[in-house]
Amino acid sequence: MKTAFSFVVLRYVHDIVTGEFINVGVALYAPDAKYIGGLFNTRYGRVNKMFSGVDTRYFRSLMRYIETRFEKFGENLKNTLPIFEDPADILQIANSILTPDDSSLQWSEVGGGITENPSKTLKNLFERIVTHYDTQIQPQSRDDGDVWRVFRKEFETRNILSWLQPKRIIAKDYDYEFQHAWKNNNWHVYEPMSFDFIDPESITNKAHRWLGRITTLRESTEKFKLYILLGEPSLDKHRMTFVRAENILNKIPGDKEFIKENDADKFSEALATEISSHLKK
């Protein structure tokens, strides 16, 4: 069944005066289909290449936060939970997530059309408007957002997303906000990690960074179990490097669990059962 939709593009405007910008995300709203969704590019390579001085850690974290907020709006709409009264179009929703100001992130004017599959249309818009230009910079590689979308698809099927929320773990010398978490006595936090790099050294470097991060976060007074959602390398020549990265990650202290992408369906089914059992208590 065909339905009308509106969409808006998120732009990174490096210089307000010159107006130079890069498209970094797309959000779509199809009211009759009860669909709200957004895809945002956590790959900072193109932004960093074109505009020096970008805080890449903050940029990546912000993109993931915005995408998570759209996920929440979509879940609430699908489950007929109140969001706000009669949104006129996607821009009204987008502005409630990222308020218009004079910062570098700006929403475009609203576009629209007709679709039979809002989710597929969003993906096509994202690829055409945002990631089409990334292939020249990061061929054959995926970021953490790409890995999360594999798991998110399974979580959506089992209505898990509405139970997940951001959670900031604060330790003495470091803090980090996990975008996907829920509490059952202790916090359960889910962190997608892509190890699909062109440069094999980046694979082990990333594992070392996360070993250091979680080791420091374990000093927090809040107890948490870490679930690492693993995105494996697509290049066979990097398999042994990935094994070494897993060995490094195994040194992470405390309660943890590794889940690979091809186990996303089984893991989401088990998680749905666990949440359901918790709610019955």
C-alpha positions in Angstrom: 0.0 0.0 0.0 1.4 3.3 -1.0 1.7 6.1 1.6 2.9 9.7 1.7 6.2 10.5 3.5 8.3 13.6 4.3 12.0 13.6 4.8 14.7 16.0 5.9 18.5 15.9 5.5 21.0 16.7 8.3 23.9 18.8 7.1 27.3 19.5 8.7 27.9 23.2 7.8 31.6 23.9 8.5 31.4 27.6 7.8 28.2 29.5 8.1 29.6 32.4 6.0 30.6 30.3 3.0 27.8 27.8 3.4 30.0 24.8 2.7 28.3 21.6 3.9 28.3 17.8 3.9 25.2 15.7 4.2 25.5 13.5 7.3 22.0 12.0 7.8 18.5 11.6 6.7 15.2 11.3 8.6 11.8 10.1 7.3 8.2 10.3 8.6 5.3 8.3 7.1 2.3 9.0 9.4 -0.2 6.6 7.8 2.3 3.8 8.1 3.2 4.8 11.7 6.8 5.1 10.7 9.6 7.4 11.9 13.2 6.6 11.2 16.6 8.2 10.8 20.0 7.1 9.5 23.1 9.1 10.4 26.7 8.7 9.3 29.1 8.0 12.1 32.0 7.8 9.6 33.9 11.0 10.1 36.5 10.4 7.4 34.9 12.5 4.7 34.1 15.3 7.2 37.6 15.3 8.5 39.2 15.2 5.1 37.2 18.2 3.8 37.3 20.2 7.0 40.2 20.0 9.4 39.8 20.5 13.2 36.6 18.4 13.6 36.2 16.8 17.0 35.8 13.3 15.6 34.9 11.5 18.8 32.2 14.1 19.6 30.9 14.0 16.0 30.5 10.2 16.0 28.9 10.2 19.5 26.4 12.9 18.4 25.4 11.1 15.2 24.7 7.9 17.2 22.7 9.8 19.8 20.5 11.5 17.1 19.9 8.2 15.4 18.9 6.6 18.7 16.4 9.4 19.4 14.7 8.8 16.1 14.6 5.0 16.9 12.8 5.9 20.2 10.3 8.2 18.4 9.6 5.4 15.9 9.0 2.8 18.6 6.7 5.2 20.4 4.7 5.9 17.3 4.4 2.2 16.4 3.3 1.3 19.9 0.8 4.3 19.8 2.6 6.0 22.7 2.2 9.8 22.9 5.0 11.8 21.2 3.4 15.1 20.6 0.2 16.3 18.9 -0.2 15.9 15.2 3.3 16.5 13.8 3.0 18.4 10.6 6.0 16.7 9.0 9.4 15.3 9.7 11.0 18.7 10.4 8.8 19.2 13.4 10.1 15.9 14.8 13.7 16.6 13.8 13.6 20.0 15.5 12.4 18.4 18.7 15.5 16.2 18.6 18.1 18.8 17.4 16.9 22.3 18.0 17.6 24.8 15.2 20.4 27.3 16.1 23.6 28.7 14.6 25.6 25.5 15.2 27.3 23.4 12.5 24.5 20.9 12.3 21.5 22.2 10.3 18.3 20.5 8.9 17.5 21.0 5.3 14.1 22.0 3.9 11.5 19.2 3.9 11.2 16.9 0.9 8.6 14.2 0.3 7.0 11.6 -1.9 5.1 8.4 -2.0 6.4 5.0 -1.0 5.3 1.4 -0.4 8.1 0.7 2.0 9.2 3.6 4.3 12.2 1.8 5.8 13.6 0.9 2.3 13.0 4.4 1.1 14.9 5.8 4.0 17.8 3.5 3.3 17.8 4.4 -0.4 17.8 8.1 0.5 20.6 7.6 2.9 22.8 5.8 0.4 22.0 8.3 -2.4 22.4 11.5 -0.4 24.9 10.6 2.3 27.1 7.5 1.9 27.3 7.5 -1.9 30.4 9.8 -1.5 32.1 7.7 1.2 33.2 4.9 -1.1 36.1 6.8 -2.4 37.4 7.3 1.2 36.6 4.1 3.0 36.0 1.3 0.4 35.0 -2.1 1.8 34.7 -0.9 5.4 31.9 -0.5 7.8 31.5 1.6 10.9 29.9 0.9 14.3 26.6 2.3 13.0 26.5 -0.3 10.2 27.0 -3.0 12.8 24.3 -1.6 15.0 21.8 -1.6 12.2 22.2 -5.4 11.8 21.2 -5.9 15.4 18.6 -3.1 15.4 16.7 -4.9 12.6 16.4 -8.0 14.9 15.6 -5.9 17.9 12.8 -4.1 16.0 11.3 -7.5 15.1 11.0 -8.5 18.7 10.0 -5.0 20.1 13.2 -4.7 22.1 14.2 -1.1 21.1 11.6 0.6 23.3 13.3 -0.9 26.4 16.7 0.4 25.5 17.9 3.8 26.6 21.2 5.8 26.8 23.2 5.2 30.0 26.3 7.2 31.0 28.8 5.3 33.2 30.9 7.7 35.2 34.2 6.7 36.7 36.9 8.8 38.5 38.9 9.6 35.4 36.6 8.9 32.5 32.9 8.6 31.5 31.2 7.2 28.5 27.5 7.2 27.4 26.3 3.9 26.0 23.4 4.6 23.6 21.7 1.2 24.2 21.1 -0.1 27.7 18.5 -1.4 30.1 18.5 -2.3 33.8 17.7 -5.6 35.4 19.3 -5.3 38.9 22.5 -4.1 37.2 22.8 -2.2 33.9 23.2 -4.2 30.7 25.0 -2.1 28.0 25.2 -2.9 24.3 28.1 -1.5 22.3 28.4 -2.2 18.5 32.0 -2.4 17.4 33.1 -2.7 13.8 36.4 -4.3 13.0 35.9 -4.1 9.3 38.9 -1.9 8.3 41.1 -1.5 5.3 44.1 -1.0 7.5 44.8 -4.1 9.7 46.6 -2.0 12.3 43.3 -0.2 12.9 41.7 -3.5 14.0 44.1 -4.1 16.9 44.3 -0.4 17.8 40.6 -0.3 18.2 40.6 -3.3 20.5 43.4 -1.7 22.6 41.3 1.5 22.9 38.3 -0.3 24.2 40.3 -2.4 26.6 41.6 0.9 28.1 38.1 2.5 28.1 36.3 -0.3 29.9 39.2 -1.0 32.3 38.8 2.6 33.4 35.0 2.5 33.5 35.1 -0.5 35.8 36.2 1.9 38.5 32.7 3.3 38.5 30.5 2.6 41.5 27.8 1.4 39.1 28.0 -2.3 38.1 27.3 -3.1 34.5 27.6 -6.0 32.0 29.0 -5.2 28.7 27.7 -6.8 25.5 30.1 -6.2 22.5 28.2 -6.5 19.2 31.0 -7.5 16.9 31.3 -6.6 13.2 33.9 -8.9 11.7 36.3 -7.9 8.8 35.0 -8.5 5.3 38.5 -9.2 4.0 39.8 -12.7 4.5 43.3 -11.5 4.9 42.4 -9.8 8.1 40.9 -12.8 9.8 44.0 -13.5 12.0 44.3 -9.9 12.9 40.7 -10.0 14.1 41.5 -13.1 16.2 44.2 -11.1 17.9 41.8 -8.2 18.4 39.3 -10.7 20.1 42.1 -11.9 22.4 42.8 -8.3 23.4 39.1 -7.7 24.1 39.0 -10.8 26.2 41.3 -9.0 28.6 38.5 -6.5 29.4 37.8 -6.9 33.1 34.4 -7.7 34.6 31.2 -9.2 33.2 31.1 -9.2 29.4 29.8 -11.1 26.4 30.7 -11.1 22.7 27.9 -11.4 20.1 28.7 -11.7 16.4 26.5 -10.4 13.6 25.4 -13.8 12.4 24.1 -14.6 15.9 22.0 -11.4 16.1 18.7 -13.2 15.6 19.4 -15.8 18.4 20.7 -13.1 20.7 17.7 -10.8 20.2 15.3 -13.7 20.8 17.1 -14.5 24.1 17.1 -10.9 25.1 13.4 -10.5 24.4 12.7 -13.6 26.6 14.9 -12.1 29.3 13.1 -8.7 29.2 9.7 -10.4 29.2 10.6 -12.5 32.3 11.9 -9.4 34.1 8.6 -7.6 33.4 6.6 -10.5 34.9 8.4 -10.3 38.2 
